[in-house]
Amino acid sequence: MSKRIVFGSTPIINNSYWNEALNLSGYKSKTVMFDNTSHITRDTQWDVRIPFIYSENKLLNIFFKLSNGLRAIFYFIKFIHQFDIFVISFDGFLIGKIPVIWRCQSYVFKMLKKKAIVIPYGGDFYVYRNVKSEEIRLGLQESYPMSKKRQNKIAHRVAYWKEHANLVVPGFVWADIYNTSEANLYKNIFFTTPSPLIVDTDLWNSNKKALEKREIIEIAHMPNHRGFKGTDKIVEVVEELKNEGFNIRFNLIERLPNNEVRELMANKIHILIDQIYFVGYALNSIEAMASSCVVMANLSNKAYTSIYSETYLDRCPIINIDKSNLKQVLTNVILDFNKINELSLLSRKYVEDFHSYEYFPVIFGRMIELLDKN
């Protein structure tokens, strides 16, 4: 536990959770983040915030880009000596998007005997031509339209870190990062967990009582970007069931601060329909399960899930859905109060066992063991 760990530098809320979990278990860990806030991270406390300045004035922005780049280089030089393990995304650490210079990162790490662990988050790795699922690809193109030039830049960074990172922890999205042959070719892929994401189970919990017959069932869907999750289809199906007389209420929740989402899940929501296109589950599902909600998500595409068949994934209580079966599966669930109550308990237990602050130091310890061997 003497190793010094840093999470950086894209301000994704997962970094805050991982950092806090490691510190609570005795590791020496910090966050170093660019100061780009969103509705999710606006209240997040980072150990070090590095300001980035932008302007709508194109000429002024040229000056700001130069200033931001020099600032990033300065902090890279400053922090490279302060930590031993760098937990990053495919964006790299601080200088990861500076033309030409970004390619120096891994060589500096190796020269100074530093280790890099890459955990992707989405925008850092998606190259649409590499996405296996057509539904995911179309959803991405709708929600995150991106030029070919920008995708090529992402592809170069992904290829670079696939080769140079000491470990890559891809989770469910591995199939959109690697082709089948690469899964055996690269020895630095950490396939031990289908998702390294965690939440504070003391913070995310439930105040709801067991659901009773004739009680209104509260259903939620919480998209950041609608196309990616299949929001239009989800809304259509739920509205159909409401019109057919089912005793349900639909909560379409978008761009709420994290504390308000937490209150809703803890006190109101019974069922979360997370997504029908993206394969697997991510933070929204984990937060809901920790709050004793029944979660519905797409786990059906074996190209993404089969490689984790020997992990704890077979104990996952998430109800498997896709575009074709959503209405029938949701109907069966809302007609079975006992199943909702049973799955709410199993959901909470699953997060406590595999996505909690207590579990992450265990899985991170295994990562360090692999780093020490190489």
Buried (B, 14 or more C-beta within 10 A) or exposed (E): EEBBBBBBBBBBBBBBBBBBBBBBBEBBBBBBBBEEEEBBBEEBEBBBBBEBEEEEEEEEBEEBBEEBBEBBBEBBEEBBEEBBBBBBBBBBBBBBBBEEBBBBBBEBBEEEEBBBBBBBBBBBBBBBEBBBBEBBBBBBBEBBEBEEEEBEBBBEBBEBBBEBBBBBBBBBBBBBBBEEEEBEEBEBBBBBBBBBBBBBBEBBBBEBEEBEEEEEBBBBBBBBBBBBBBBEBBBEBBEEBBEEEBEBBBBBBEEBEBEEBBBBBBEBBBBBBBBBBBBBBBBBBBBBBBBBBBBBBBBBBEEBBEBBEEBBBEEBBBBEBBBEEBBEBBBEBBEEBEBBBBBBEBBBBBBBEBBBBBBBBEBBEEBBEBBEEE
